[in-house]
Amino acid sequence: TSSANQRVKIAKENSWESRFKSISEIIREEIVSLEKQPTEINWKERFNSYFNLRSKRRKIAIVIMFSFFIILYSPLFWFVGEQLIVSDSPKKSDAIVVFSGDGEVSYQNLSYQNRALDAIGLYKEGYTDKIFLSSGREQTIADVEMIKLYLVSKGVPELSIYILEKYPNSTYQNVIMVKESLEKNNIKSILFTTSPYHSRRAVLTWEKNAPNIEVISFNMINTLNRDVQWNIGLDKIRIIVYEYAAIVHNWFKGRI
């Protein structure tokens, strides 16, 4: 009986019905596995994509913050601006030439006071006996008029002061206009003073358009802070960027 039961059991296990049931179970498990697989892959892909996006955004934020620090708080722009400043040792010359109204932030500024101090200092020390004043902008009361009043109040004779009445709209036009006046007065060498950041562009313009006139650029030491500065401010950065752009512009035009 036991042997007969064993044979029946084996026969059932090897029957076509049992075999089809086993095959169907394998197919069902494979289908379930295939259905789960894309979901797992998509989830991993979405996670990796999200992680990579977060990583890129973090890197961009770091670059922006670093650039912001370099521009506003490092001495980079101070150093770049220093290359715009031309200040030679003064020597006896035929005249002093003062450019006011150039290289400053706003329309109304008090930079003419520093230019007046430059001029009176050079005159009092006997470097020259003639002063030419020119302004790159027109105002209700011109800078050159205020400089003249200051010079006269400090003992400079009015006959020693030459004011150019026209108001050129560029450094190039200013140089051409003053050059004509200097040649009429037989001036061969000048002590030149202007806003510090404007001095490089102005000197290059003089050298290109008035090669027969010796130009010595001078700024009083006490008007310049030559120590390393870590935060020069947006106003000065704007002037520095403008001056470099103006140098490139004038170079393309053949003015420097």
C-alpha positions in Angstrom: 0.0 0.0 0.0 2.8 2.3 0.9 4.6 1.6 -2.3 1.4 2.2 -4.3 0.8 5.5 -2.6 4.4 6.5 -3.4 3.9 5.7 -7.1 0.7 7.8 -7.2 2.5 10.7 -5.6 5.3 10.6 -8.0 2.9 10.3 -10.9 1.0 13.4 -9.8 4.2 15.4 -9.4 5.3 14.5 -12.9 1.8 15.0 -14.5 1.4 17.7 -17.1 -0.9 19.7 -14.8 1.8 19.8 -12.1 4.4 20.8 -14.7 2.2 23.6 -16.1 1.5 24.9 -12.7 5.2 25.0 -11.9 6.0 26.8 -15.2 3.1 29.3 -14.6 4.5 30.1 -11.1 8.0 30.7 -12.5 6.5 33.0 -15.3 4.5 34.9 -12.7 7.5 35.5 -10.5 9.5 36.7 -13.5 6.7 39.1 -14.5 6.5 40.5 -10.9 10.3 40.9 -10.9 10.3 42.8 -14.2 7.5 45.1 -13.0 9.5 46.0 -9.9 12.8 46.6 -11.7 11.9 49.8 -13.7 10.5 51.4 -10.6 13.6 50.7 -8.7 15.8 52.0 -11.5 13.6 55.1 -12.0 13.8 55.8 -8.3 17.6 55.6 -8.3 17.8 57.8 -11.4 15.6 60.4 -9.8 17.6 60.4 -6.6 20.9 60.7 -8.5 19.5 63.5 -10.7 18.3 65.4 -7.6 21.6 64.9 -5.8 23.6 66.0 -8.8 21.3 69.1 -9.2 21.8 70.0 -5.6 25.5 69.5 -6.0 25.7 71.8 -9.0 23.6 74.5 -7.3 25.9 74.3 -4.3 29.0 74.8 -6.5 27.4 77.7 -8.3 26.5 79.4 -5.0 30.1 78.9 -3.8 31.5 80.4 -7.0 29.1 83.4 -6.8 30.0 84.0 -3.1 33.7 83.7 -3.8 33.4 86.1 -6.8 31.5 88.5 -4.7 34.2 88.4 -2.0 37.0 88.9 -4.6 35.3 91.9 -6.2 34.1 93.7 -3.1 36.4 92.7 -0.2 39.7 91.6 -1.6 42.5 94.0 -2.6 42.2 92.8 -6.3 40.5 96.0 -7.5 42.7 98.2 -5.3 45.7 96.7 -7.1 44.1 97.0 -10.5 43.3 100.6 -9.7 46.8 101.3 -8.7 48.0 100.6 -12.2 45.9 103.6 -13.4 47.7 106.0 -11.2 50.7 107.9 -12.6 52.5 110.1 -10.2 56.1 111.2 -11.0 58.5 113.3 -9.1 58.0 117.0 -9.9 60.6 119.1 -11.6 60.9 122.6 -12.8 58.7 123.1 -15.9 57.2 125.8 -18.0 53.6 125.5 -16.6 51.2 123.6 -14.5 48.2 122.1 -16.2 45.1 121.2 -14.1 42.3 118.9 -15.4 39.3 118.9 -13.1 36.0 117.0 -13.4 37.5 113.8 -14.8 37.6 110.3 -13.3 35.1 110.9 -10.5 31.9 109.1 -9.5 29.2 111.8 -9.7 28.5 115.0 -11.5 28.9 117.0 -8.3 32.1 116.3 -6.5 34.8 118.1 -4.6 37.8 116.7 -6.3 38.7 120.1 -7.6 39.9 120.9 -4.1 42.7 118.3 -4.4 43.6 119.6 -7.8 43.8 123.2 -6.3 46.1 121.9 -3.5 48.3 120.2 -6.1 48.6 123.5 -8.1 49.2 125.8 -5.2 51.8 123.4 -3.7 53.8 123.2 -7.0 53.5 127.0 -7.5 54.6 127.9 -4.0 57.6 125.6 -4.3 58.8 127.4 -7.4 58.4 124.7 -10.0 56.7 127.1 -12.4 55.0 130.5 -12.7 52.1 129.7 -15.0 48.9 127.6 -14.3 46.5 126.4 -17.0 43.1 125.3 -15.8 40.6 123.2 -17.8 37.4 121.4 -16.8 35.9 118.4 -18.5 32.4 119.3 -17.5 30.2 122.4 -17.4 28.5 123.4 -14.2 26.7 126.5 -12.8 30.0 127.5 -11.2 32.8 125.8 -13.1 35.5 123.9 -11.2 38.2 126.0 -12.8 36.6 129.2 -11.5 36.6 127.9 -8.0 40.2 126.7 -8.4 41.2 130.2 -9.7 39.5 131.9 -6.7 41.4 129.6 -4.3 44.7 130.2 -6.1 44.3 134.0 -6.1 43.3 133.8 -2.4 46.7 132.1 -1.7 48.7 134.8 -3.5 48.9 133.5 -7.1 48.7 136.5 -9.5 45.7 136.4 -11.8 48.0 137.0 -14.7 49.7 133.7 -14.0 46.4 131.8 -14.3 45.1 130.7 -17.7 41.5 129.5 -17.9 40.2 127.6 -20.9 36.6 128.7 -21.4 35.4 125.8 -23.5 34.2 122.5 -22.0 35.4 119.5 -24.0 33.4 116.3 -23.7 36.3 113.9 -23.6 39.9 113.7 -22.4 41.1 113.6 -26.0 39.4 116.9 -26.8 40.6 118.4 -23.6 44.2 117.5 -24.5 43.9 118.9 -28.0 42.4 122.2 -26.7 45.0 122.7 -24.0 47.8 121.7 -26.3 46.8 124.6 -28.7 46.9 127.0 -25.8 50.3 125.8 -24.6 51.8 126.1 -28.1 50.5 129.7 -28.3 52.4 130.4 -25.1 55.5 128.5 -26.1 55.1 125.9 -23.4 57.4 122.9 -23.9 57.0 121.1 -20.5 54.2 120.8 -18.0 53.5 119.5 -14.5 50.1 117.8 -15.1 47.6 117.0 -12.4 44.2 115.3 -12.6 42.1 112.8 -10.7 44.4 109.8 -9.7 42.5 107.1 -11.6 42.2 109.4 -14.6 46.0 110.0 -14.8 47.0 106.9 -16.8 44.5 107.6 -19.6 45.3 111.3 -19.7 49.0 110.8 -19.8 48.6 108.2 -22.7 46.5 110.8 -24.5 49.1 113.5 -24.0 51.9 111.3 -25.2 50.0 110.3 -28.4 48.7 113.7 -29.3 51.3 116.2 -27.9 54.6 114.4 -28.3 56.6 117.6 -28.4 55.4 118.6 -24.9 57.1 116.9 -21.9 54.4 115.8 -19.4 55.1 115.1 -15.8 52.0 113.7 -14.0 51.9 114.6 -10.3 49.5 114.1 -7.5 50.1 115.2 -3.9 51.1 112.2 -1.8 48.6 113.1 1.0 45.7 112.9 -1.5 46.5 109.2 -2.2 46.1 106.3 0.1 48.8 103.9 -1.3 48.3 101.3 1.5 46.7 98.0 0.5 42.9 98.3 0.8 40.6 95.3 1.2 37.3 97.1 0.5 37.5 100.1 -1.8 33.7 100.3 -2.4 31.5 100.1 -5.4 32.0 103.7 -6.4 35.8 103.3 -6.9 35.3 99.9 -8.6 32.9 101.7 -11.1 35.6 104.3 -11.8 38.3 101.7 -12.3 36.2 99.6 -14.7 35.2 102.8 -16.6 38.8 103.9 -16.9 40.0 100.6 -18.3 37.1 100.5 -20.7 37.9 104.1 -21.8 41.5 103.2 -22.4 40.5 100.3 -24.7 37.9 102.5 -26.5 40.5 105.3 -27.1 43.1 102.8 -28.2 40.7 101.5 -30.9 40.1 105.1 -32.0 43.8 105.8 -32.2 43.7 108.5 -29.6 46.3 106.7 -27.3 
